[in-house]
Amino acid sequence: MKMKINPWHDFCLCFQEFFSEYGTVNITAKHAVFASYPGDVETHFQINSDGFLSASMPLHGINGRIDSVVFDTKQNIVRTSSNEINYEYHIPKEILLRSCDRF
């Protein structure tokens, strides 16, 4: 389902639900941040309430402004888009495998 980042509260609920089992999630009035657990592949994904996107994985990173997001729970991908950029964040396979081991 494609959603806008506003209303912020609704977006943050979806963000928390999508990322919570894969690492740490920090939600404030200004940002929603996912970071991998220590010892996992180092990665982060952040969206600010003003639409600024910041993401990093081994070998790449991106910054830009977005206005809509799709949380694809079947493929473990977040698709972001705006007139400026289109970006897909894939949860690394190593994290997906380790999250299965944690439960």
C-alpha positions as CSV (number, residue, x, y, z in Angstrom):
1,M,0.0,0.0,0.0
2,K,1.4,3.4,-1.0
3,M,1.2,6.0,1.7
4,K,2.2,9.6,2.3
5,I,4.5,10.5,5.2
6,N,1.7,12.7,6.6
7,P,-0.2,12.2,8.7
8,W,3.2,11.6,10.5
9,H,1.7,9.4,13.3
10,D,0.1,7.0,10.9
11,F,3.4,6.7,8.9
12,C,5.4,6.1,12.1
13,L,3.1,3.2,13.1
14,C,3.7,1.5,9.8
15,F,7.4,2.2,10.0
16,Q,7.6,0.7,13.5
17,E,5.6,-2.4,12.5
18,F,7.7,-3.0,9.4
19,F,11.2,-2.6,11.0
20,S,10.8,-3.6,14.6
21,E,11.9,-7.2,14.4
22,Y,15.0,-6.4,12.3
23,G,16.9,-3.9,14.5
24,T,16.3,-0.8,16.6
25,V,13.6,1.7,15.8
26,N,13.6,5.3,17.1
27,I,10.5,7.4,16.4
28,T,10.2,11.0,17.4
29,A,8.2,14.0,16.1
30,K,11.0,14.8,13.7
31,H,12.2,11.4,12.4
32,A,11.7,7.6,12.1
33,V,15.0,5.7,12.2
34,F,15.8,2.0,11.7
35,A,19.3,0.7,12.5
36,S,20.6,-2.8,12.4
37,Y,21.5,-4.6,15.7
38,P,25.2,-4.6,16.6
39,G,26.8,-7.6,14.9
40,D,24.4,-7.6,12.0
41,V,25.2,-6.0,8.6
42,E,25.6,-2.3,9.3
43,T,22.7,-0.4,7.8
44,H,20.2,2.3,8.6
45,F,17.1,3.8,7.1
46,Q,15.7,7.2,8.2
47,I,12.9,9.4,7.1
48,N,12.3,12.8,8.6
49,S,8.9,14.4,9.0
50,D,9.9,16.9,6.4
51,G,10.4,14.1,3.8
52,F,14.2,14.0,4.0
53,L,15.4,10.4,3.4
54,S,18.8,9.0,4.5
55,A,19.8,5.4,4.0
56,S,23.0,3.4,4.0
57,M,24.1,-0.1,3.5
58,P,27.5,-1.6,2.8
59,L,28.8,-0.1,-0.4
60,H,26.2,2.6,-0.9
61,G,24.2,5.4,0.7
62,I,21.5,7.9,-0.4
63,N,20.0,11.2,0.6
64,G,17.0,13.0,-0.9
65,R,13.5,14.1,-0.4
66,I,10.5,11.8,-0.7
67,D,6.8,12.2,-0.3
68,S,5.4,8.6,-0.5
69,V,6.4,5.2,0.8
70,V,5.3,1.6,0.2
71,F,6.1,-1.0,2.9
72,D,6.3,-4.3,1.0
73,T,6.1,-6.9,3.8
74,K,6.2,-9.9,1.4
75,Q,9.5,-8.8,-0.2
76,N,11.0,-6.9,2.8
77,I,11.4,-3.8,0.8
78,V,10.6,-0.1,1.4
79,R,9.9,1.8,-1.8
80,T,10.2,5.5,-1.6
81,S,9.4,8.1,-4.3
82,S,9.0,11.7,-5.1
83,N,9.6,14.0,-8.1
84,E,13.2,14.0,-7.1
85,I,14.0,10.3,-6.5
86,N,12.8,6.7,-6.4
87,Y,14.6,4.5,-4.0
88,E,14.1,0.9,-2.8
89,Y,15.6,-0.1,0.5
90,H,16.0,-3.9,0.8
91,I,16.5,-5.4,4.3
92,P,19.7,-7.3,3.9
93,K,19.3,-11.1,3.7
94,E,21.7,-11.6,6.6
95,I,19.4,-9.6,8.8
96,L,16.3,-11.5,7.6
97,L,18.0,-14.8,8.4
98,R,19.2,-13.7,11.8
99,S,15.7,-12.3,12.7
100,C,14.3,-15.8,12.1
101,D,16.9,-17.2,14.5
102,R,15.9,-14.8,17.2
103,F,12.4,-16.1,17.4
